Structure formats: structure tokens, C-alpha cells
């Protein structure tokens, strides 16, 4: 336990006299500091016992002096007597009493360094005891982690060590273990913070401070995939020794979860093979294989989703979808399509599609494309369309995009703006150079001519020139470009070059 002012007063070797009984004597002393400055607060952090011979009080209003110390968090003031001040001033006692500051008289025969040594030794002993408790706790956690079965014993020991509650969550935020059981109620409140941690490479951590409580969150796994979360809450602050115990638990739980990585890889390869069979039209055979895994394929018509993102983000999307499927009671199927794409299949008529709309929010920085509804016989079309929608979503920075949206956005929405502008600059460069060299007006004339579908009269009228003038300009433009302007493909390329996406 930390040393307090009362502990120092109770030590007969120090021979201290307390002039403010009951005022701040139970507050722990973080350090002993000696200062004769009238304002030593810039050099204090709070929790100190300040010692002075009284030089700072000469000509200084004691009320202002004590107020500064109290505001800085000083727990006590020790006044050395016999070195210029023979007795403790009564006004100092009164002010300290009102401020709740413990006021000690330190006789001349008690050197200030004796108090410093006393507090330093107590702090060292307290720190050693905390480290010893932490080491013992880590040994208990290790034994619990090595035991077969669920991680519940490890979590129970951790909760007992920190004097609080503990949650073990999967990557979707669903509760795997809760100690005590009532701690499960914290999971929903923590969901936004879990979503933030999920977007950062594991291991990552966060600390939340609420009135009277501190909550620590830690992602479990390696930088390729977040495999779960450990949440620890306790009243008041979490001390360094307890943090080391929490870190030990994180390491042990991560090790347990990583042991399943080989099985995860094999299952991912199996599901990818099953997806290829589904795309080949073998849903009956795949249905039997999925049933052997204890799952069901969704009923048609299907809603197809493609998720683009890093490995960890796709893994988190699988867990989020599985959590939504469990809540709704609707079957789903997920599998990797290639190096950066995940395919999710759900029934379009059920409640699951609506819940998956929030998937980009739950797994930030992912791009999600949606297609459907499609029957099993058109699954390949649905996957292709969802992939195209996801690519469009990724080009605009992520989020959710439906295949049906692509047609409504027009051709420019499907093009890379920078690449299209470079294409336009290169294609139109001869016309731009000719316009700069003389009054050719070739670019504007070409734009007007294409806008009027190659019709000479209306295009010339729009430009305010004779149709023969426009014909001459278009012939010159075709010669400079080295292209036949009557070719539909040439007209399409020129139209795109003259109207690049913003």
C-alpha cells in the first residue's frame, strides 16, 4: 500500500507533529519535494509532500501560498522549525485547515532527507510488491491458458487480478466469454470502438475513461488478421502492474487463437473450391458438402455481395456477416474469390440483406458491391456484376455500391478521371496545337458537330458559320488526327475526349 501522511506521522523516528488533524492525512504521498520558492507549483505533479524552512512565507500572504499548493494537488506541507521559524504560525494552520492540506511540523533534529528516504523506501517496497503480484498473476494466467477447454479460467483469473470485469469477443463483436456473465451487456456499447480497432492492424489497443471506471480494449491476432478482442473494465484507473497482467493475457489469448490458423487456411481453401463449383452450376453437390459442415446454402433468388479489402478486412466482413446471419436465423455462404475479393451469398427475400447494408460502416475502408436478385443458374453473372459495383465503390473511396447504380451514373462514372484526361489530352493534341497556331476553331467545331450527331446544318448554325466552312474544318481535323470521323468508334473516342469525367 502507498505511504500516507498518517503513516509518516505515526513513525516515532521522524518525530513529526500534525497541526491539522484529520485533514488529508489518508492521501497517498507520491514523492517528497523540498522548495523555498514562493510558487513551486511549476515543478510539481500532484501528490507530493512539500517541505520548506519557511523562507517562502516571509512577506508572502500565506493564504495565496497554500491555495497554490492545494490547487496543484499537494497532499501536505512540512514546515521545518528551528531554522528561522521557531513555531508554526497560527494563520498558516488556519488556512491549511480550510484548504484540506495536511500541515506538519518538522523539528530541526529531523532532517528533510529522512522523510525523503522513508517515502522512497515505501514506494520502492510498494512497487516491488506490485511487480511480485503481477508475476504471480502472469504465472496463473499461463497455467490457465495451457489447460484444455475454453479460455474461461484464464479470463476469471484476469478479472480477479484487476478487480473488474472481462469480455472476450470475436471479430464481429459477439460475446464468446463474459466474466461475470452480466459483463456481456457492455458489448453493444463498445461496438463503435471495436469497429475502429478492426480497421487497424492487430495488435491495437484503446482506453476509455468513464466516471469512476476505466475500460481497456485490445485486438487479438497478427497484422494480417484480427481474430477477436479482449475488453477489461475496472473501477478507477488501471495501474501499471495490472496493465502488464492484461498484456500477458493478450499474448496468451492471441497464441490460442493463432493455433487455429492452419485450420482456417484449409477451410478457406475448401470454401473457395465450393464457390468455383457453384459458379460452374453444381449447387446440388455443394449443398451436400455445406450440409456436412453444419451449414445451409441460402435459397434463391440470391443477393450477391463482393467485398474488396485487405485480408484482415475481408476476414472481419465474414465475421460480421456470420453474426448478422445468426441474429436473423438466415443462412449465408462466404468464400474468397481471388487475392482481394470476398463473395457473400444471402437470400434476397430474407432480412439479411438489409442488415448487411451497414457492413462498410462495421468494417471501415472496405468497398462493397451488390448485385441481384439472381437464381443459382445466373450466379456467375451476379458475382461479375457485384465485383464491378465493388470496383466502382473502391474507385470512389469505398462504401456500398449497387450494380444498378452504375447505369444511372453514366459512362464517366466507370472511368478513371486521371487516365481519361491523359487520353483526351493525347488524342486532341494535334487539334489544340492547330487552334493555337491560327484561327482554326477545330476543337469547338468538332464538339458542336458531334453534339448534333454529324448533321452539318444544325451544327453550323450553332457555331454561326456556313456548312461548307464546317465541312472544311472537319476534313482538316480528320487529317490532323489521322482518323475517319465517319467511323462510330472514332466518334465515340472523340466524344469521350471532349467530355472527360470530372
C-alpha positions in Angstrom: 0.0 0.0 0.0 1.3 3.5 -0.7 2.6 5.6 2.2 0.3 8.3 3.6 0.7 11.4 5.7 -0.7 9.5 8.6 2.0 6.8 8.2 4.7 9.4 8.4 3.2 11.0 11.5 2.9 7.6 13.1 6.6 6.9 12.7 8.3 7.8 16.0 11.7 8.1 14.4 10.5 11.2 12.4 9.0 13.0 15.4 6.5 14.9 13.3 3.7 17.0 14.7 0.4 17.2 12.8 -1.2 20.6 13.2 -4.3 19.9 11.1 -5.9 16.7 12.5 -8.0 14.7 10.0 -7.1 17.0 7.0 -5.7 15.0 4.1 -3.8 12.5 6.3 -5.1 9.5 4.4 -4.0 10.7 1.0 -1.1 8.8 -0.5 2.3 10.6 -0.9 3.8 10.3 -4.4 7.1 12.0 -3.5 8.8 14.4 -1.1 9.9 17.7 -2.6 11.9 20.5 -1.0 11.4 24.1 -2.1 11.9 27.6 -0.8 10.2 29.2 -3.8 7.1 31.3 -3.2 5.5 29.4 -6.1 6.9 25.8 -6.5 3.9 24.5 -8.4 5.5 24.6 -11.9 7.8 21.8 -10.6 5.1 19.7 -9.0 2.9 16.9 -10.5 0.5 16.5 -7.6 0.5 14.1 -4.7 3.8 15.5 -3.2 4.6 16.3 0.4 6.3 19.7 0.1 9.0 20.6 2.7 10.2 24.2 3.4 12.1 26.1 6.1 9.7 29.0 5.8 11.7 31.3 3.6 8.9 31.2 1.1 6.5 32.6 3.7 8.4 35.7 4.6 6.4 38.6 3.2 4.1 36.2 1.3 0.4 36.0 2.1 0.0 32.5 3.5 -3.5 32.2 2.0 -2.3 32.6 -1.5 0.7 30.3 -0.9 -1.4 27.5 0.5 -4.1 28.0 -2.2 -1.5 27.4 -4.9 -0.3 24.2 -3.3 -3.8 22.9 -2.8 -4.7 23.6 -6.4 -1.5 21.8 -7.6 -2.6 18.7 -5.7 0.0 18.8 -2.9 -1.1 16.5 -0.1 0.8 18.0 2.7 3.1 20.8 3.7 6.0 20.2 6.1 7.4 23.3 7.9 10.9 22.9 9.4 11.2 24.7 12.7 14.3 25.8 14.4 15.8 27.2 11.2 14.4 30.8 11.2 10.9 29.8 12.2 10.6 28.6 15.8 6.9 27.7 15.8 4.2 27.0 13.2 2.2 30.3 12.6 -1.4 30.1 13.7 -2.6 31.8 10.5 -0.8 29.1 8.4 -2.6 26.4 10.5 -6.0 28.0 9.9 -5.5 28.4 6.1 -4.2 24.9 5.7 -7.2 23.5 7.7 -9.6 25.3 5.4 -7.8 24.1 2.3 -7.8 20.5 3.4 -4.0 20.5 3.3 -2.1 18.4 6.0 0.3 20.7 7.8 3.3 19.0 9.5 5.9 20.5 11.8 9.3 19.0 11.1 11.7 19.6 14.1 15.3 20.6 13.5 16.6 17.2 14.7 14.7 15.5 11.8 16.5 16.1 8.5 14.3 16.6 5.5 16.2 13.7 3.8 14.8 11.3 6.4 11.3 11.9 5.1 12.5 11.5 1.5 14.2 8.2 2.4 11.1 7.0 4.2 8.7 7.7 1.3 11.2 6.4 -1.3 11.6 3.1 0.6 7.9 2.8 1.0 7.3 3.5 -2.8 10.0 1.0 -3.7 8.5 -1.7 -1.5 5.0 -1.0 -2.9 6.3 -1.2 -6.5 8.2 -4.4 -5.7 5.0 -5.9 -4.2 3.0 -4.9 -7.2 5.5 -6.5 -9.6 5.6 -9.6 -7.5 1.8 -9.8 -7.6 1.9 -9.3 -11.3 4.5 -12.0 -11.8 2.4 -14.4 -9.8 -0.7 -13.4 -11.7 1.0 -14.0 -15.0 2.1 -17.5 -13.9 -1.5 -18.3 -13.0 -2.7 -17.0 -16.4 -0.2 -19.1 -18.2 -1.3 -22.2 -16.4 -4.9 -21.5 -17.1 -4.1 -20.8 -20.8 -2.3 -24.2 -21.1 -5.2 -26.1 -19.7 -7.5 -27.7 -22.2 -11.0 -26.4 -22.8 -12.4 -22.9 -23.1 -10.4 -19.8 -22.1 -12.9 -19.0 -19.3 -10.5 -19.9 -16.4 -7.9 -17.5 -17.8 -10.5 -14.7 -18.0 -11.7 -15.4 -14.5 -8.2 -15.1 -13.1 -7.7 -11.9 -15.1 -10.9 -10.4 -13.7 -9.9 -11.3 -10.2 -6.5 -9.8 -10.6 -7.7 -6.4 -11.9 -10.7 -6.3 -9.7 -13.2 -5.8 -12.5 -14.9 -7.4 -15.5 -13.6 -9.1 -18.6 -15.1 -9.8 -22.1 -13.7 -12.0 -24.9 -15.3 -11.1 -28.2 -15.0 -12.5 -31.7 -14.1 -10.2 -34.6 -17.8 -9.4 -35.2 -18.1 -8.2 -31.6 -20.2 -11.1 -30.4 -19.5 -12.3 -26.9 -17.5 -15.5 -26.6 -16.9 -15.3 -22.8 -18.0 -12.8 -20.1 -16.8 -12.6 -16.5 -19.1 -12.1 -14.7 -21.9 -13.1 -17.0 -23.5 -9.6 -16.6 -20.5 -8.0 -18.3 -21.9 -9.2 -21.6 -24.1 -6.1 -21.5 -21.1 -3.9 -22.3 -20.6 -5.4 -25.7 -23.2 -3.4 -27.6 -22.0 -0.1 -26.1 -18.4 -0.8 -27.2 -19.3 -1.6 -30.8 -18.2 1.7 -32.4 -14.8 1.4 -30.7 -14.4 -2.2 -31.8 -15.2 -1.1 -35.4 -12.4 1.5 -35.1 -9.9 -1.1 -33.8 -11.0 -3.6 -36.5 -9.8 -1.1 -39.2 -6.2 -1.0 -37.6 -3.7 -3.8 -37.9 -3.6 -6.0 -34.9 -2.5 -5.8 -32.2 -4.1 -2.4 -31.5 -5.5 -1.0 -28.2 -7.7 1.7 -26.9 -8.5 3.0 -23.4 -11.8 4.6 -22.5 -12.4 6.6 -19.3 -15.8 6.9 -17.8 -16.9 8.4 -14.5 -15.4 6.0 -11.9 -14.3 3.4 -14.5 -11.6 2.6 -17.0 -12.1 0.2 -19.9 -9.2 -1.3 -21.9 -9.8 -2.7 -25.4 -7.2 -4.8 -27.2 -7.4 -6.5 -30.6 -6.1 -10.1 -30.7 -4.2 -11.5 -33.7 -1.4 -10.6 -36.0 -1.1 -7.8 -38.6 -2.8 -10.0 -41.3 -6.0 -10.7 -39.3 -7.8 -9.6 -36.2 -9.1 -12.7 -34.5 -11.0 -11.2 -31.6 -11.0 -8.6 -28.9 -10.2 -8.6 -25.2 -12.0 -6.0 -23.1 -11.2 -5.3 -19.4 -13.0 -2.8 -17.2 -12.4 -1.8 -13.6 -13.3 0.9 -11.2 -10.9 3.8 -11.2 -7.5 3.8 -13.1 -5.7 0.8 -14.3 -2.2 0.7 -12.6 1.0 -0.3 -14.4 1.2 -3.7 -12.8 -2.4 -4.6 -13.8 -1.7 -3.4 -17.4 1.2 -5.8 -17.6 -1.1 -8.6 -16.5 -3.6 -7.6 -19.2 -0.8 -7.6 -21.8 0.2 -11.1 -20.7 -3.4 -12.2 -21.1 -3.5 -10.7 -24.6 -0.4 -12.6 -25.6 -1.8 -15.9 -24.3 -5.2 -15.5 -25.9 -3.6 -14.5 -29.2 -1.4 -17.6 -29.1 -4.5 -19.8 -28.5 -6.3 -18.1 -31.4 -3.3 -18.3 -33.8 -3.1 -22.1 -33.2 -6.3 -22.4 -35.4 -4.7 -20.6 -38.3 -3.8 -23.8 -40.2 -7.4 -25.0 -39.9 -8.6 -21.6 -41.0 -6.4 -21.7 -44.1 -7.7 -25.2 -45.0 -11.3 -24.1 -44.5 -10.8 -21.0 -46.7 -9.4 -23.2 -49.5 -12.3 -25.6 -49.2 -14.9 -22.8 -49.4 -13.1 -21.2 -52.4 -13.3 -24.6 -54.2 -17.0 -24.8 -53.3 -17.6 -21.3 -54.7 -15.9 -22.4 -58.0 -18.3 -25.4 -58.1 -21.3 -23.1 -57.5 -20.1 -20.8 -60.4 -20.0 -23.9 -62.6 -23.6 -24.7 -61.8 -23.1 -27.6 -59.3 -25.2 -26.2 -56.4 -26.7 -29.6 -55.6 -23.3 -31.1 -54.9 -22.1 -28.0 -53.0 -25.3 -28.1 -50.9 -24.5 -31.6 -49.7 -20.9 -30.5 -48.8 -22.1 -27.4 -47.0 -24.6 -29.5 -45.0 -21.8 -31.8 -43.9 -20.2 -28.6 -42.4 -23.3 -27.9 -40.5 -24.5 -25.1 -42.7 -27.1 -24.4 -45.4 -26.9 -22.6 -48.7 -29.3 -19.6 -49.0 -32.5 -20.1 -51.0 -32.8 -18.4 -54.4 -33.2 -15.7 -55.6 -29.8 -14.7 -54.3 -28.3 -11.4 -53.2 -24.7 -11.4 -54.2 -22.2 -9.1 -52.4 -18.5 -8.8 -53.2 -16.2 -7.2 -50.6 -12.8 -5.7 -51.6 -10.2 -5.0 -49.0 -7.2 -6.3 -47.2 -7.0 -9.8 -45.7 -8.0 -8.6 -42.2 -10.8 -6.5 -43.5 -12.3 -9.4 -45.5 -12.0 -11.7 -42.5 -13.8 -9.2 -40.4 -16.5 -8.9 -43.1 -17.0 -12.7 -42.9 -17.5 -12.5 -39.1 -19.9 -9.5 -39.4 -21.9 -11.4 -42.0 -21.9 -14.5 -39.8 -23.1 -12.5 -36.8 -25.9 -11.0 -38.8 -26.9 -14.4 -40.1 -27.0 -15.8 -36.6 -29.2 -12.9 -35.4 -31.7 -13.2 -38.3 -31.6 -17.0 -38.5 -30.9 -16.8 -42.2 -28.3 -19.0 -43.9 -25.4 -17.4 -45.8 -22.3 -18.6 -47.7 -19.0 -16.8 -48.0 -15.8 -17.6 -49.8 -12.7 -15.9 -51.3 -12.9 -15.2 -55.0 -9.3 -14.2 -55.6 -6.5 -12.3 -53.8 -8.5 -9.3 -52.7 -12.2 -10.2 -53.1 -14.7 -12.0 -50.9 -18.1 -13.2 -52.1 -21.1 -13.3 -49.8 -24.3 -15.1 -50.8 -27.6 -14.5 -49.0 -31.3 -14.9 -49.8 -32.6 -11.7 -51.3 -36.1 -12.2 -49.9 -34.9 -12.5 -46.2 -33.9 -10.0 -43.6 -30.2 -10.5 -44.0 -29.6 -8.1 -47.0 -30.9 -5.1 -45.0 -28.6 -5.9 -42.1 -25.6 -6.2 -44.4 -26.1 -2.6 -45.7 -24.1 -1.5 -42.7 -21.2 -3.7 -43.5 -18.9 -0.9 -44.8 -19.5 1.0 -41.5 -18.7 -2.0 -39.4 -15.6 -2.8 -41.4 -14.2 0.6 -42.5 -12.1 1.1 -45.6 -13.8 -1.7 -47.5 -15.6 -1.5 -50.8 -18.8 -3.5 -51.1 -20.6 -4.2 -54.4 -24.2 -5.6 -54.5 -26.0 -7.4 -57.4 -29.1 -9.4 -57.6 -31.5 -10.9 -57.2 -30.3 -13.8 -59.4 -31.1 -17.5 -59.5 -28.4 -20.1 -58.9 -28.2 -20.6 -62.7 -27.1 -16.9 -63.1 -24.7 -16.9 -60.1 -21.7 -16.1 -62.3 -23.5 -13.1 -63.7 -24.4 -11.9 -60.2 -20.7 -12.3 -59.0 -19.4 -10.4 -62.0 -21.9 -7.6 -61.5 -21.2 -7.3 -57.8 -17.5 -7.3 -58.5 -18.0 -4.4 -61.0 -20.0 -2.5 -58.4 -17.3 -3.1 -55.8 -14.6 -1.9 -58.1 -16.6 1.3 -58.7 -17.0 1.7 -54.9 -13.3 1.3 -54.4 -12.5 3.9 -57.1 -14.6 6.5 -55.2 -13.1 5.6 -51.8 -15.1 2.7 -50.5 -18.6 2.1 -49.2 -21.6 0.3 -50.7 -22.5 0.4 -54.4 -25.2 -1.4 -56.2 -24.8 -2.7 -59.8 -28.0 -1.0 -60.8 -26.4 2.4 -59.8 -23.7 2.0 -62.5 -26.0 2.5 -65.4 -27.6 5.6 -63.8 -24.2 7.2 -63.3 -23.3 7.0 -67.0 -20.0 6.1 -68.7 -17.8 8.7 -67.0 -18.5 7.2 -63.6 -16.9 3.9 -64.7 -13.7 5.6 -65.9 -10.6 6.7 -64.1 -10.6 10.5 -64.3 -6.8 10.9 -64.5 -6.4 8.2 -67.1 -9.3 9.6 -69.2 -7.9 13.1 -69.1 -4.5 11.9 -70.2 -6.1 10.0 -73.1 -8.1 13.1 -74.1 -5.0 15.4 -74.0 -3.1 13.0 -76.2 -5.9 12.4 -78.7 -6.8 16.1 -79.1 -3.2 17.4 -79.0 -3.0 18.0 -82.9 -6.3 20.0 -82.9 -5.3 22.1 -79.9 -1.9 22.9 -81.5 -3.6 23.9 -84.7 -6.1 26.2 -82.9 -3.2 27.9 -81.1 -1.3 28.4 -84.3 -4.2 30.1 -86.1 -8.0 30.7 -86.0 -8.9 27.1 -86.7 -11.6 26.6 -84.0 -11.2 22.9 -84.7 -11.9 21.7 -81.1 -15.1 23.7 -80.7 -16.3 22.8 -84.2 -15.7 19.1 -83.5 -17.6 19.3 -80.3 -20.6 21.0 -81.9 -20.6 18.6 -84.9 -20.6 15.5 -82.6 -23.3 17.1 -80.4 -25.5 17.3 -83.5 -24.8 13.7 -84.5 -22.7 14.8 -87.5 -25.5 16.9 -89.1 -24.0 19.8 -90.9 -26.8 22.4 -91.0 -27.7 22.4 -87.2 -24.1 22.2 -86.2 -23.0 25.1 -88.5 -25.9 27.1 -87.2 -24.9 26.6 -83.6 -21.4 27.7 -84.5 -22.6 30.7 -86.6 -20.7 29.6 -89.7 -21.6 28.2 -93.2 -21.9 24.4 -93.5 -19.1 24.4 -96.1 -16.8 26.1 -93.6 -17.7 23.4 -91.0 -17.0 20.7 -93.6 -13.6 22.1 -94.3 -12.8 22.2 -90.6 -13.9 18.6 -90.0 -11.8 17.4 -93.0 -8.8 19.2 -91.6 -9.5 17.7 -88.1 -9.7 14.2 -89.6 -6.4 14.8 -91.5 -4.6 16.0 -88.4 -5.9 13.2 -86.3 -5.3 10.6 -88.9 -8.8 9.2 -88.4 -12.0 8.7 -90.3 -14.6 10.9 -88.5 -17.4 8.8 -90.0 -16.4 5.7 -88.0 -18.6 5.1 -85.0 -15.7 4.1 -82.8 -13.7 7.2 -83.7 -16.7 9.4 -82.9 -17.2 7.6 -79.5 -13.5 8.2 -78.6 -13.6 11.8 -79.6 -16.8 12.4 -77.7 -15.2 10.9 -74.5 -12.1 13.0 -75.1 -14.2 16.2 -75.4 -16.3 15.3 -72.2 -13.9 13.7 -69.7 -15.1 12.8 -66.2 -14.6 15.4 -63.6 
